[in-house]
Amino acid sequence: MRKAVNMATPTPITIPTEPIGSIPRPLDLIERVARGDSEDPDLAPLYEDAIRDTIERFEATGSPVVTDGEQRKYHNFATYCVHGLPNTAPDGFKIAFSDGHTRRMSRLTRGPFRYRRYADCYLDVAMRYAHVPVKQAVISPSALSLMYPAERIPDYSREQFIDDLLSEHEIEIRRCLKKGAHKVQVDFTEGRLAVKIDPSGHLLNSFIDLNNLALSRFSPAERRRIGVHTCPGSDLDSTHSADVDYAELLPSLLELKAGNFYIALAGEQDRRHALTIIRKYLKPDQRIFVGVIAPIDPHIETPEEVRDRVVEASEYIPIEQLGTTDDCGFSPFSDDTSTSRDTAFAKIQARVLGTTLAGTLIGAHQ
Ligand SMILES: [Zn+2]
């Protein structure tokens, strides 16, 4: 007599996992760029090698979505699109990090405001090498709005500037979507910083309104491929706004009309505090990619640590709205050598393996 087999087969759940963007550049590239002009045509083969190697190593981690590691985003994640413009000066908005160092943005000296390059030019190259979907990060309108000087520009009003800025940002996102970016991620690291600069919340609200003006230009279907990244900053193993309570940011952040949110969480002192707020303000059409890797922590997370962080997040966020990511890029500023490429890829591999482990575990319990 045959025994009846009555055991339910556990079905693993696939939880989406995506990187943020940057990977530390190869040291020889950083040295060559430091010695001369970042746009010297002689550097083209070095950039090309860096991108090819980055994508190869990215794919070797098993990451289902990759980036070009922002190898060509010079100097950083924020000003790549305006770098080299004749109507900018280097003495713009200053970002102060917790270890005392600062970084500066460009200042607009006259109108009209136009991008010098759109990020889809990076996507072109990355997609030539990649065998899996490629995502593309772009800078937010709110970050670039800081380029307009407080003393105003004669014959070019702030209103005209904002109009031009929104147009350029929209063009950039549309070009990336059209070329087949898996997602277009709007980097919004200045969200949390805005609360630090202006605890009244007015600056943050103005940033949210501005970014929503941009996001409103896209259809619901397009917005499902658009995401927003928030973090407390990451440069030289230091942050700029980690001391700002997430309760001051997340309710407003989740008002943004984007389909995806990439939220730094691994490096938080109190992850459950943040998750409780996310649960309260989350909308049905939003997916939350929680940070499960802390790029500025030299410790390489184990897949089991990642698994536990995902399981923890799944107690607050419905599994069909959950994804995982890194807390930030591994070198948002192009000359940051505080994390090695080996460490970055080891951490990414842990994210991928740990997310799979979590999907198996959660699937077995459903
Ligand atoms: Zn970040």
Boltz pocket constraint, residues with backbone or C-beta under 6 A from the ligand:
constraints:
  - pocket:
      binder: B
      contacts: [[A, 20], [A, 189], [A, 229], [A, 230], [A, 231], [A, 232], [A, 233], [A, 234], [A, 327], [A, 328], [A, 329]]
      max_distance: 6.0
